Amino acid sequence: MTTAVGDEIAVSSPRRVAPFWHTAVLVAFFVALAVAGAFYQRAATAPSARPPSHPPLAPLYLSLIAAEWGLFLYVARAGLSRTGTRSRDLIGGRWSGRSEILRDLGLALALWGVWTIAGMAWSRWLSHDHPASIRQLLPRGGLEALLWVTLSVSAGICEEFVFRGYFLRQFEALSGSRPIAVVAQAVLFGISHGYQGVAACAHIAAYGILFGWVAVWRGSLRPGMIAHAWTDIAAGLLGI
């Protein structure tokens, strides 16, 4: 359960936010997604594969936007509602004023900056670049750029809600350990991006740990949501 402490949300006597079966189904879904993504990434980078042409991405982006919000609704309606947990309990309540909004924007900017610098170091030491399976999914043209921004904002909200909100809280209740919960949700977040390759999965898992601890420290998902959305936008439109 949660109790308000000043402007923050303090967690005491953690309880499950959804039935165990609900979490098991969701974990199985992400593991299956990881396996399917790994096969896709392997096929895209096979030596015999022809250099891919740029396919029309608008239908794909629209389907992914729908999938992100479908995931959000599955967690909120089929999971949280069964224990009486409100979505805003996971998000961290509401902004109480302009100063709190500015604080979260500043924290999101700092979080993005730290992650960008870490990503540059990662690329330098491991020579990590977008694999072929990712490069062909990046936007070109005005319509695709607009849909990419919409998809990025959707991912920022929905994925932070699911991983740093739902999974982190549920894993803490199941394990009785917050550090285990932070690591577990990050590992699941990483392997769910199997279509990007093993190195990228490890990179994304580290991202999940950083964002998980910020969510715990701040008592809110809002800075992570903002930073996540901007990270995706910048990666697709600016190549950062």
Backbone as CSV, one residue per row, in Angstrom:
resi,resn,N_x,N_y,N_z,CA_x,CA_y,CA_z,C_x,C_y,C_z
1,MET,0.842,-1.184,0.000,0.000,0.000,0.000,0.875,1.230,0.000
2,THR,0.296,2.405,-0.313,1.070,3.618,-0.384,0.513,4.655,0.559
3,THR,1.400,5.446,1.124,0.982,6.547,1.972,1.705,7.794,1.537
4,ALA,0.990,8.929,1.504,1.601,10.178,1.070,2.510,10.717,2.156
5,VAL,3.700,11.142,1.781,4.640,11.762,2.701,5.137,13.034,2.027
6,GLY,4.620,14.193,2.450,4.984,15.445,1.789,4.558,15.398,0.337
7,ASP,5.537,15.670,-0.554,5.257,15.651,-1.984,5.523,14.291,-2.588
8,GLU,6.029,13.346,-1.799,6.450,12.068,-2.349,5.444,10.979,-2.024
9,ILE,5.703,9.790,-2.564,4.903,8.619,-2.272,5.812,7.603,-1.597
10,ALA,5.528,7.234,-0.376,6.343,6.254,0.338,5.643,4.918,0.322
11,VAL,6.419,3.856,0.071,5.851,2.522,-0.006,6.118,1.797,1.298
12,SER,5.069,1.267,1.926,5.220,0.504,3.159,4.370,-0.741,3.055
13,SER,4.859,-1.813,3.651,4.153,-3.088,3.600,3.655,-3.382,2.186
14,PRO,4.571,-3.538,1.221,4.154,-3.694,-0.172,3.203,-4.864,-0.344
15,ARG,2.179,-4.657,-1.100,1.212,-5.699,-1.403,1.121,-5.847,-2.911
16,ARG,0.610,-6.969,-3.348,0.450,-7.186,-4.781,-0.522,-6.180,-5.359
17,VAL,-0.195,-5.693,-6.544,-1.080,-4.742,-7.206,-1.972,-5.429,-8.227
18,ALA,-1.759,-6.732,-8.418,-2.559,-7.516,-9.363,-2.452,-8.988,-8.977
19,PRO,-3.375,-9.830,-9.449,-3.264,-11.268,-9.173,-1.985,-11.855,-9.763
20,PHE,-1.512,-12.935,-9.150,-0.283,-13.573,-9.630,-0.427,-14.046,-11.077
21,TRP,-1.584,-14.600,-11.434,-1.772,-15.119,-12.789,-1.630,-14.008,-13.822
22,HIS,-2.065,-12.818,-13.469,-1.990,-11.681,-14.387,-0.532,-11.353,-14.699
23,THR,0.297,-11.347,-13.661,1.715,-11.075,-13.851,2.391,-12.191,-14.642
24,ALA,2.022,-13.447,-14.359,2.605,-14.580,-15.078,2.289,-14.501,-16.569
25,VAL,1.063,-14.141,-16.900,0.676,-14.003,-18.309,1.485,-12.902,-18.975
26,LEU,1.658,-11.793,-18.292,2.381,-10.660,-18.860,3.862,-10.976,-19.035
27,VAL,4.452,-11.659,-18.051,5.858,-12.062,-18.177,6.031,-13.022,-19.348
28,ALA,5.136,-13.992,-19.470,5.211,-14.955,-20.573,5.092,-14.242,-21.917
29,PHE,4.242,-13.228,-21.968,4.080,-12.467,-23.209,5.388,-11.787,-23.605
30,PHE,6.067,-11.173,-22.646,7.303,-10.467,-22.974,8.435,-11.431,-23.316
31,VAL,8.450,-12.593,-22.672,9.460,-13.598,-23.025,9.222,-14.092,-24.451
32,ALA,7.963,-14.351,-24.798,7.631,-14.776,-26.160,7.992,-13.690,-27.163
33,LEU,7.739,-12.444,-26.794,8.087,-11.321,-27.660,9.594,-11.255,-27.869
34,ALA,10.346,-11.539,-26.816,11.801,-11.523,-26.916,12.302,-12.604,-27.865
35,VAL,11.731,-13.803,-27.755,12.138,-14.906,-28.635,11.818,-14.579,-30.086
36,ALA,10.610,-14.094,-30.326,10.226,-13.734,-31.694,11.114,-12.615,-32.220
37,GLY,11.412,-11.637,-31.359,12.259,-10.530,-31.770,13.669,-10.970,-32.089
38,ALA,14.182,-11.944,-31.331,15.529,-12.451,-31.583,15.609,-13.110,-32.948
39,PHE,14.583,-13.884,-33.313,14.564,-14.516,-34.641,14.489,-13.450,-35.732
40,TYR,13.711,-12.398,-35.491,13.589,-11.320,-36.468,14.920,-10.616,-36.660
41,GLN,15.602,-10.327,-35.555,16.880,-9.635,-35.634,17.931,-10.498,-36.319
42,ARG,17.889,-11.801,-36.048,18.852,-12.715,-36.670,18.633,-12.794,-38.176
43,ALA,17.367,-12.847,-38.595,17.063,-12.900,-40.020,17.475,-11.616,-40.727
44,ALA,17.301,-10.489,-40.037,17.609,-9.196,-40.648,19.103,-8.994,-40.816
45,THR,19.919,-9.659,-39.977,21.367,-9.469,-40.029,22.088,-10.665,-40.656
46,ALA,21.339,-11.626,-41.185,21.964,-12.794,-41.821,22.793,-12.347,-43.023
47,PRO,23.973,-12.977,-43.259,24.840,-12.581,-44.377,24.144,-12.668,-45.727
48,SER,23.238,-13.622,-45.876,22.561,-13.812,-47.157,21.402,-12.849,-47.361
49,ALA,21.047,-12.097,-46.280,19.906,-11.197,-46.390,20.258,-10.010,-47.268
50,ARG,19.341,-9.632,-48.141,19.544,-8.463,-48.981,19.410,-7.191,-48.149
51,PRO,20.140,-6.138,-48.534,19.961,-4.875,-47.814,18.499,-4.449,-47.891
52,PRO,17.839,-4.250,-46.750,16.413,-3.973,-46.772,16.100,-2.595,-47.348
53,SER,15.042,-2.522,-48.127,14.544,-1.236,-48.588,13.702,-0.639,-47.475
54,HIS,13.437,0.645,-47.603,12.664,1.298,-46.547,11.178,1.051,-46.778
55,PRO,10.545,0.237,-45.929,9.126,-0.079,-46.129,8.259,1.071,-45.626
56,PRO,6.999,1.123,-46.043,6.093,2.125,-45.472,5.850,1.816,-44.001
57,LEU,6.136,2.764,-43.148,6.124,2.503,-41.719,4.892,3.024,-41.001
58,ALA,4.090,3.826,-41.664,2.911,4.392,-40.993,2.003,3.303,-40.409
59,PRO,1.665,2.242,-41.176,0.815,1.188,-40.583,1.466,0.512,-39.377
60,LEU,2.778,0.301,-39.442,3.483,-0.321,-38.321,3.438,0.581,-37.096
61,TYR,3.731,1.856,-37.278,3.703,2.787,-36.153,2.318,2.855,-35.517
62,LEU,1.287,2.891,-36.341,-0.079,2.956,-35.814,-0.409,1.700,-35.011
63,SER,0.024,0.536,-35.509,-0.248,-0.706,-34.780,0.521,-0.746,-33.463
64,LEU,1.747,-0.196,-33.447,2.531,-0.177,-32.220,1.956,0.800,-31.196
65,ILE,1.436,1.915,-31.683,0.769,2.853,-30.773,-0.434,2.180,-30.119
66,ALA,-1.223,1.469,-30.935,-2.377,0.747,-30.398,-1.930,-0.325,-29.407
67,ALA,-0.817,-1.006,-29.698,-0.320,-2.055,-28.808,0.143,-1.474,-27.471
68,GLU,0.807,-0.312,-27.510,1.265,0.314,-26.273,0.073,0.624,-25.358
69,TRP,-0.961,1.225,-25.915,-2.109,1.601,-25.083,-2.959,0.387,-24.719
70,GLY,-2.932,-0.650,-25.576,-3.589,-1.901,-25.209,-2.918,-2.531,-24.007
71,LEU,-1.583,-2.456,-23.971,-0.828,-2.967,-22.822,-1.169,-2.176,-21.565
72,PHE,-1.239,-0.872,-21.696,-1.600,-0.020,-20.564,-2.968,-0.417,-20.017
73,LEU,-3.939,-0.596,-20.913,-5.293,-0.941,-20.480,-5.356,-2.339,-19.878
74,TYR,-4.557,-3.271,-20.421,-4.542,-4.621,-19.863,-4.064,-4.594,-18.417
75,VAL,-3.020,-3.815,-18.160,-2.509,-3.713,-16.793,-3.512,-3.012,-15.886
76,ALA,-4.071,-1.906,-16.371,-4.964,-1.113,-15.526,-6.310,-1.788,-15.295
77,ARG,-6.902,-2.325,-16.359,-8.259,-2.857,-16.253,-8.302,-4.316,-15.828
78,ALA,-7.377,-5.135,-16.346,-7.412,-6.567,-16.017,-6.557,-6.910,-14.808
79,GLY,-5.661,-6.003,-14.409,-4.774,-6.284,-13.285,-5.030,-5.424,-12.069
80,LEU,-4.770,-4.132,-12.200,-4.879,-3.230,-11.049,-6.288,-3.183,-10.477
81,SER,-7.286,-3.219,-11.346,-8.672,-3.089,-10.881,-9.078,-4.242,-9.968
82,ARG,-8.406,-5.395,-10.089,-8.760,-6.561,-9.277,-8.266,-6.439,-7.836
83,THR,-7.356,-5.512,-7.590,-6.877,-5.304,-6.227,-7.247,-3.914,-5.706
84,GLY,-7.991,-3.184,-6.508,-8.390,-1.843,-6.088,-7.282,-0.817,-6.189
85,THR,-6.230,-1.130,-6.943,-5.118,-0.193,-7.128,-5.441,0.760,-8.264
86,ARG,-5.231,2.041,-8.049,-5.488,3.027,-9.085,-4.229,3.275,-9.913
87,SER,-4.424,3.585,-11.176,-3.283,3.864,-12.050,-2.436,4.999,-11.498
88,ARG,-3.078,6.022,-10.973,-2.312,7.158,-10.474,-1.517,6.805,-9.221
89,ASP,-1.887,5.700,-8.537,-1.085,5.241,-7.409,0.292,4.785,-7.884
90,LEU,0.337,4.162,-9.055,1.615,3.725,-9.613,2.383,4.888,-10.216
91,ILE,1.660,5.814,-10.849,2.315,6.952,-11.493,2.917,7.889,-10.463
92,GLY,2.265,8.024,-9.312,2.797,8.876,-8.259,1.947,10.083,-7.961
93,GLY,0.645,9.930,-8.131,-0.243,11.044,-7.829,-0.260,12.082,-8.929
94,ARG,-0.652,13.293,-8.576,-0.766,14.375,-9.549,0.208,15.494,-9.210
95,TRP,0.556,16.277,-10.234,1.360,17.467,-9.983,0.566,18.430,-9.114
96,SER,1.204,18.976,-8.108,0.512,19.886,-7.199,0.694,21.346,-7.587
97,GLY,1.574,21.640,-8.527,1.777,23.022,-8.927,2.910,23.160,-9.920
98,ARG,3.171,24.410,-10.321,4.187,24.674,-11.342,5.574,24.239,-10.902
99,SER,5.895,24.439,-9.639,7.237,24.085,-9.166,7.485,22.585,-9.285
100,GLU,6.471,21.783,-9.032,6.628,20.336,-9.142,6.774,19.909,-10.600
101,ILE,6.053,20.584,-11.490,6.200,20.295,-12.918,7.619,20.608,-13.371
102,LEU,8.121,21.781,-12.970,9.473,22.176,-13.359,10.512,21.234,-12.763
103,ARG,10.277,20.780,-11.547,11.211,19.841,-10.922,11.287,18.542,-11.706
104,ASP,10.133,18.021,-12.123,10.131,16.768,-12.876,10.727,16.953,-14.266
105,LEU,10.489,18.115,-14.887,11.106,18.387,-16.188,12.623,18.466,-16.059
106,GLY,13.084,19.132,-14.993,14.517,19.217,-14.772,15.133,17.860,-14.487
107,LEU,14.452,17.049,-13.705,14.949,15.711,-13.401,14.956,14.846,-14.656
108,ALA,13.937,14.992,-15.494,13.889,14.239,-16.752,15.045,14.630,-17.658
109,LEU,15.341,15.940,-17.724,16.457,16.407,-18.540,17.778,15.855,-18.028
110,ALA,17.953,15.877,-16.703,19.175,15.331,-16.117,19.283,13.835,-16.370
111,LEU,18.168,13.142,-16.255,18.147,11.690,-16.475,18.516,11.373,-17.916
112,TRP,17.950,12.144,-18.852,18.285,11.948,-20.261,19.759,12.245,-20.515
113,GLY,20.284,13.308,-19.883,21.680,13.654,-20.077,22.614,12.564,-19.578
114,VAL,22.327,12.058,-18.391,23.146,10.970,-17.838,23.112,9.760,-18.754
115,TRP,21.907,9.439,-19.225,21.778,8.262,-20.075,22.465,8.459,-21.426
116,THR,22.401,9.665,-21.966,23.054,9.950,-23.240,24.563,9.810,-23.124
117,ILE,25.132,10.356,-22.051,26.573,10.236,-21.834,26.972,8.773,-21.647
118,ALA,26.164,8.036,-20.867,26.447,6.610,-20.673,26.353,5.859,-21.994
119,GLY,25.370,6.240,-22.829,25.224,5.587,-24.126,26.404,5.847,-25.041
120,MET,26.958,7.059,-24.978,28.133,7.374,-25.791,29.323,6.524,-25.356
121,ALA,29.475,6.372,-24.030,30.569,5.540,-23.522,30.368,4.087,-23.936
122,TRP,29.122,3.639,-23.855,28.792,2.263,-24.256,29.161,2.045,-25.717
123,SER,28.783,2.982,-26.585,29.062,2.857,-28.014,30.561,2.879,-28.286
124,ARG,31.278,3.706,-27.535,32.722,3.812,-27.753,33.442,2.527,-27.399
125,TRP,33.063,1.921,-26.276,33.771,0.726,-25.816,33.301,-0.538,-26.498
126,LEU,32.029,-0.590,-26.869,31.490,-1.818,-27.465,31.142,-1.663,-28.932
127,SER,31.377,-0.463,-29.487,31.080,-0.194,-30.900,29.658,-0.601,-31.247
128,HIS,28.743,-0.266,-30.389,27.341,-0.631,-30.600,26.682,0.365,-31.530
129,ASP,25.974,-0.121,-32.529,25.243,0.731,-33.462,23.892,0.097,-33.713
130,HIS,22.966,0.873,-34.292,21.665,0.299,-34.615,21.846,-0.853,-35.589
131,PRO,21.376,-2.071,-35.264,21.449,-3.166,-36.221,20.511,-2.919,-37.379
132,ALA,20.655,-3.760,-38.424,19.827,-3.582,-39.621,18.345,-3.660,-39.295
133,SER,17.984,-4.497,-38.318,16.588,-4.662,-37.946,15.997,-3.394,-37.347
134,ILE,16.857,-2.489,-36.831,16.384,-1.244,-36.240,16.452,-0.110,-37.248
135,ARG,17.528,-0.064,-38.029,17.691,1.039,-38.970,16.520,1.140,-39.933
136,GLN,15.981,-0.008,-40.346,14.892,0.038,-41.310,13.556,0.428,-40.676
137,LEU,13.536,0.569,-39.348,12.313,0.957,-38.662,12.301,2.435,-38.281
138,LEU,13.387,3.161,-38.571,13.458,4.579,-38.220,12.701,5.414,-39.249
139,PRO,12.126,6.540,-38.822,11.244,7.311,-39.710,11.975,8.099,-40.784
140,ARG,11.265,8.261,-41.882,11.701,9.151,-42.961,10.467,9.880,-43.473
141,GLY,10.589,11.161,-43.613,9.457,11.932,-44.104,8.601,12.472,-42.972
142,GLY,7.790,13.475,-43.304,7.003,14.180,-42.305,5.983,13.336,-41.579
143,LEU,5.215,12.524,-42.311,4.180,11.708,-41.680,4.794,10.691,-40.733
144,GLU,5.844,10.011,-41.190,6.483,9.019,-40.335,7.107,9.678,-39.102
145,ALA,7.670,10.885,-39.264,8.247,11.587,-38.116,7.167,11.934,-37.089
146,LEU,6.005,12.394,-37.572,4.907,12.734,-36.666,4.423,11.497,-35.912
147,LEU,4.271,10.396,-36.641,3.822,9.162,-35.998,4.889,8.621,-35.052
148,TRP,6.158,8.821,-35.391,7.238,8.383,-34.503,7.175,9.134,-33.175
149,VAL,6.928,10.436,-33.238,6.807,11.221,-32.005,5.627,10.705,-31.171
150,THR,4.508,10.434,-31.838,3.337,9.905,-31.130,3.642,8.551,-30.507
151,LEU,4.338,7.704,-31.251,4.725,6.397,-30.726,5.689,6.540,-29.553
152,SER,6.626,7.470,-29.648,7.612,7.672,-28.585,6.940,8.138,-27.295
153,VAL,5.996,9.073,-27.409,5.278,9.547,-26.235,4.451,8.406,-25.635
154,SER,3.818,7.615,-26.502,3.028,6.478,-26.027,3.916,5.475,-25.297
155,ALA,5.090,5.194,-25.865,6.015,4.252,-25.224,6.511,4.798,-23.895
156,GLY,6.808,6.095,-23.855,7.277,6.692,-22.611,6.269,6.546,-21.489
157,ILE,5.011,6.792,-21.804,3.966,6.687,-20.789,3.680,5.231,-20.435
158,CYS,3.413,4.429,-21.447,2.925,3.070,-21.215,4.008,2.136,-20.689
159,GLU,5.211,2.192,-21.244,6.265,1.277,-20.803,6.773,1.624,-19.413
160,GLU,6.867,2.912,-19.102,7.244,3.271,-17.730,6.164,2.827,-16.744
161,PHE,4.910,2.998,-17.131,3.794,2.576,-16.290,3.847,1.075,-16.025
162,VAL,4.141,0.291,-17.071,4.140,-1.161,-16.935,5.384,-1.662,-16.196
163,PHE,6.573,-1.184,-16.600,7.805,-1.741,-16.030,8.205,-1.069,-14.713
164,ARG,8.339,0.251,-14.708,8.759,0.940,-13.496,7.605,1.144,-12.524
165,GLY,6.376,0.956,-12.984,5.225,1.041,-12.105,4.731,-0.328,-11.684
166,TYR,4.049,-1.005,-12.584,3.410,-2.289,-12.279,4.429,-3.363,-11.884
167,PHE,5.380,-3.665,-12.766,6.308,-4.763,-12.485,7.176,-4.476,-11.263
168,LEU,7.656,-3.253,-11.131,8.513,-2.955,-9.991,7.746,-3.159,-8.687
169,ARG,6.534,-2.641,-8.635,5.734,-2.781,-7.410,5.351,-4.243,-7.170
170,GLN,4.976,-4.955,-8.238,4.557,-6.349,-8.081,5.729,-7.245,-7.686
171,PHE,6.883,-7.049,-8.321,8.050,-7.861,-7.986,8.526,-7.585,-6.565
172,GLU,8.382,-6.344,-6.108,8.762,-6.042,-4.729,7.850,-6.771,-3.743
173,ALA,6.551,-6.803,-4.069,5.612,-7.503,-3.193,5.874,-9.007,-3.186
174,LEU,6.226,-9.562,-4.337,6.447,-11.001,-4.442,7.775,-11.432,-3.828
175,SER,8.808,-10.599,-3.973,10.142,-10.971,-3.488,10.439,-10.434,-2.096
176,GLY,9.742,-9.383,-1.691,10.031,-8.742,-0.427,11.290,-7.908,-0.449
177,SER,11.813,-7.633,-1.658,13.063,-6.889,-1.789,12.940,-5.852,-2.890
178,ARG,13.176,-4.601,-2.564,13.125,-3.553,-3.582,14.281,-3.658,-4.578
179,PRO,15.542,-3.897,-4.140,16.622,-4.052,-5.125,16.357,-5.184,-6.109
180,ILE,15.851,-6.316,-5.625,15.520,-7.419,-6.532,14.455,-6.977,-7.520
181,ALA,13.467,-6.246,-7.042,12.391,-5.780,-7.915,12.912,-4.852,-9.001
182,VAL,13.817,-3.934,-8.628,14.380,-2.998,-9.613,15.145,-3.757,-10.691
183,VAL,15.955,-4.725,-10.276,16.742,-5.499,-11.240,15.840,-6.393,-12.086
184,ALA,14.853,-7.034,-11.473,13.983,-7.965,-12.192,13.195,-7.256,-13.286
185,GLN,12.623,-6.095,-12.969,11.861,-5.388,-13.997,12.780,-4.907,-15.124
186,ALA,14.024,-4.549,-14.763,14.963,-4.079,-15.777,15.393,-5.214,-16.706
187,VAL,15.630,-6.395,-16.134,16.001,-7.549,-16.959,14.865,-7.894,-17.917
188,LEU,13.645,-7.894,-17.417,12.500,-8.183,-18.277,12.352,-7.107,-19.352
189,PHE,12.593,-5.868,-18.987,12.538,-4.771,-19.949,13.588,-4.968,-21.035
190,GLY,14.781,-5.411,-20.628,15.843,-5.628,-21.600,15.533,-6.760,-22.569
191,ILE,15.115,-7.915,-22.037,14.888,-9.057,-22.927,13.664,-8.856,-23.809
192,SER,12.750,-7.972,-23.404,11.586,-7.714,-24.258,11.984,-6.984,-25.531
193,HIS,13.228,-6.474,-25.582,13.746,-5.806,-26.780,14.704,-6.730,-27.533
194,GLY,14.386,-8.015,-27.547,15.253,-8.986,-28.190,15.490,-8.734,-29.659
195,TYR,14.579,-8.048,-30.315,14.723,-7.762,-31.748,15.890,-6.814,-32.031
196,GLN,16.456,-6.192,-30.977,17.568,-5.274,-31.169,18.932,-5.938,-30.992
197,GLY,18.964,-7.208,-30.602,20.223,-7.903,-30.416,20.639,-7.974,-28.953
198,VAL,21.587,-8.864,-28.651,21.987,-9.135,-27.271,22.618,-7.903,-26.623
199,ALA,23.528,-7.229,-27.339,24.197,-6.058,-26.762,23.191,-4.977,-26.406
200,ALA,22.228,-4.763,-27.285,21.214,-3.741,-27.031,20.333,-4.127,-25.850
201,CYS,20.033,-5.409,-25.713,19.220,-5.865,-24.576,19.912,-5.550,-23.253
202,ALA,21.230,-5.800,-23.190,21.984,-5.489,-21.981,21.985,-3.980,-21.725
203,HIS,22.144,-3.211,-22.783,22.123,-1.751,-22.686,20.777,-1.266,-22.149
204,ILE,19.706,-1.817,-22.685,18.363,-1.409,-22.295,18.042,-1.860,-20.874
205,ALA,18.572,-3.013,-20.463,18.380,-3.453,-19.081,19.042,-2.479,-18.112
206,ALA,20.223,-1.986,-18.474,20.895,-0.982,-17.629,20.049,0.288,-17.558
207,TYR,19.458,0.646,-18.673,18.522,1.782,-18.724,17.385,1.550,-17.733
208,GLY,16.854,0.325,-17.718,15.751,-0.003,-16.828,16.129,0.100,-15.362
209,ILE,17.367,-0.267,-15.021,17.820,-0.142,-13.637,17.905,1.326,-13.240
210,LEU,18.516,2.146,-14.097,18.636,3.573,-13.805,17.264,4.217,-13.623
211,PHE,16.365,3.970,-14.557,15.045,4.579,-14.488,14.232,4.004,-13.323
212,GLY,14.495,2.737,-12.987,13.809,2.138,-11.849,14.185,2.812,-10.540
213,TRP,15.483,3.066,-10.341,15.914,3.702,-9.111,15.450,5.151,-9.024
214,VAL,15.404,5.829,-10.171,14.885,7.201,-10.159,13.406,7.205,-9.783
215,ALA,12.646,6.240,-10.303,11.224,6.145,-9.958,11.040,5.897,-8.469
216,VAL,11.883,5.043,-7.899,11.808,4.758,-6.464,12.190,5.992,-5.652
217,TRP,13.284,6.643,-6.039,13.774,7.805,-5.304,12.790,8.974,-5.367
218,ARG,12.265,9.231,-6.552,11.349,10.361,-6.731,9.946,10.035,-6.241
219,GLY,9.590,8.747,-6.220,8.242,8.364,-5.857,7.247,8.681,-6.938
220,SER,7.722,8.763,-8.184,6.862,9.141,-9.307,7.448,8.584,-10.590
221,LEU,6.572,8.252,-11.539,7.001,7.788,-12.854,7.124,8.925,-13.856
222,ARG,6.694,10.119,-13.483,6.617,11.207,-14.459,7.974,11.601,-15.039
223,PRO,9.039,11.771,-14.220,10.330,12.105,-14.842,10.801,11.034,-15.820
224,GLY,10.618,9.774,-15.458,11.011,8.687,-16.352,10.192,8.659,-17.623
225,MET,8.906,8.939,-17.508,8.045,8.985,-18.695,8.514,10.060,-19.665
226,ILE,8.833,11.238,-19.122,9.279,12.345,-19.975,10.622,12.014,-20.620
227,ALA,11.566,11.520,-19.799,12.895,11.196,-20.318,12.837,10.063,-21.329
228,HIS,12.014,9.059,-21.059,11.859,7.920,-21.976,11.326,8.389,-23.316
229,ALA,10.269,9.201,-23.279,9.675,9.694,-24.526,10.690,10.500,-25.327
230,TRP,11.409,11.398,-24.658,12.367,12.229,-25.377,13.545,11.402,-25.890
231,THR,13.975,10.398,-25.137,15.054,9.530,-25.606,14.686,8.864,-26.919
232,ASP,13.456,8.354,-27.008,13.004,7.694,-28.233,12.853,8.699,-29.379
233,ILE,12.304,9.875,-29.068,12.154,10.899,-30.103,13.510,11.290,-30.681
234,ALA,14.452,11.563,-29.788,15.787,11.981,-30.220,16.501,10.886,-31.015
235,ALA,16.300,9.627,-30.605,16.942,8.516,-31.326,16.410,8.407,-32.747
236,GLY,15.110,8.616,-32.923,14.514,8.457,-34.249,14.683,9.649,-35.150
237,LEU,14.638,10.853,-34.589,14.666,12.067,-35.415,16.033,12.726,-35.476
238,LEU,16.819,12.588,-34.400,18.107,13.273,-34.341,19.287,12.315,-34.353
239,GLY,19.016,11.020,-34.230,20.090,10.035,-34.217,20.937,10.088,-32.972
240,ILE,20.351,10.586,-31.850,21.107,10.683,-30.592,20.849,9.459,-29.736
